[in-house]
Amino acid sequence: MVQANLIKSLRVALMAVGVIFIVGIYSLVMVWPSGWSWHSGQSHHLPHYLQMILGVYATLGVFLLIASRNPLANLSLIWFTVWSSVVHAGIMAAQALTNPEQMGHLWGDVPALLIVAAVLALLTSRTAAAQRAVRDFSKTATATLGR
C-alpha cells in the first residue's frame, strides 16, 4: 500500500515537472525575464542560447511524461533530471552571485531547479526503498514457506 502511494506520488511529480518543463519555463521567461533568462532586452526576441535551453527542457519534459507511466523502469532518467538540475542551479547561482545584474535568478530559476531536484530525489529514493522492502519481504516469505 505504501509503495503504491509512493509510486503514485512520483508519477504525479514526474507529470507536473514534465508539463512545467514543456510550457512553464517558456511562460516564466515571458512573464519574469529577470528571474528566468540570462539576457536583457525584449523577451519576445529570444536569443539562440535560450531557444536551445528551452528546447532541451521541453524535450526532457516529454520524456518525463513518458517516464511517469512506469517510474521504476526509468530511474536513470529521473536521476539525470535530479543531478542535472542541481548542477544547473549551482552554476547559475555562482554566476548570479558574481554578476549583480543577474541576482533575480537567485529568486527564480535557481530555487525552482533545486525544488524539482529535491522532490524527485525524495520520492524516487523512498519509492526505491519501498520496492526493496517489498522484494526482501517477498524473498523472506518465500524462503520461510519453502522450508
N, C-alpha and C positions, 0 to 999 in steps of 0.2 A: 504493500500500500504506500509506504513512504517512498519507495523507488518510483512508483508510478507518478506520484505527485511531483517529485523532483524532475523527472523526465518531462512532465507537462510544463513545469515552470521553465525549464531550459528551452523547450520548444517555443514557448511564448516569447522568451527573451531573444532567441535567435530570429524569430519573425519580426519583432519590434526593431531590433538592430538592423536587420536586413532592409526593412522599409525606410528606416532613418537614413541608412547609407545610400539608398537608391534616390530618394526625393528630399530627405530632410536636410542634408548638408548643403545642397544647392539652394534650397529655400533659405537657410540661415545665412548663406553668403549674400543673398539678395537683401535680406532684412537687416542683418547686423554685420556688415563687411569688416568692421574693425576687430571683431571677435572671431571671424571665420575665414578671412582671406588675407593674403600677405601682399596685397598691392594697394596702391592709392588710386584714386580716380573713380570713375563711374563703374558701378557693379555690372551694368549690362555689357560692358566691354571686358569680357573675361580673358585674362592673359593665358598664354599657352600652357604654362605650368599648372594653372588652376583647372583648366579644361582636362588636363591629364589626371590630376588628383581626383577630380570628380568622376572621371571615367573609371579609374581604378576602384574607388569606393563603391560606385554603382555596381560594378561587376562583382565585387566582394559581397555586396548586399544580395544580389541574385543568388549567389552560391550559399549564403547563409540561409536564405529562404528554402533552398533545396535541402540543405543540411537539417533544417528543422523537422523534416519528415522522419528522420532517423538520426538523432544527435549522436548516439553512441557509435554509429558507423562513420562518423565524420569528426572524430576528436582532433585529428591533426589540423583540420581547417579551423576548428574552434580555437585551438591553442595558437595557431598562427594569428588569428584575429586578436587574441588577448595580447600576445607578446609584440606584435607589430603596432598595436595601439599604444602600449607602454613606451616603446622606443620612439614612435612618432611624437607622443606627448612630451617625452623627455627632451627631444631635440627642439621642439617648438618652445618649450619652457625656457631652455637655455638661450635660445635666440631672442625670445621676448625680453628676458632679463638683461640682455646685452644691447638691445635696441629699444630705447624708451618709447618710440612711436608704435611699437608692436605689443605694448603691455595689455591691450584688450584681449589678447589670446589667453592670458592667464585667467580670464573670467569666461572665456568662450570655449574654443575647441580643446584646449589642454585638459580642463577638468572633465569635459564630455568624454574624451577618449579614455581617461582614467576610470571613469564610471563604467563605461562599456567593458573595459578590461576587467574591472573588479567583479561586476555582476556575472559575466560569462565565466570567469575563473572560479568564482564561488559555486555557482550552480553546476559547472562541469565537474569540479572536484567532489562535491557532495554526491552528485549522480553516480560518478565512477566508484566512489567509496560504497555507496548503497548497492551497486551492482556487484562489487567484490564480496560484500557481506552476504548477499543472497546466494551467490555462487559457492562461497565457503560453507554456508549453512546447508546448501543442497548436497555438497560433497560429503559433509559430515553425516547428514541424514541417510544418504545412500550407503555409506560405509557401515553405519550402525545397523541398518535394515538388512544388509548383506551378510551379517555375522550369523 
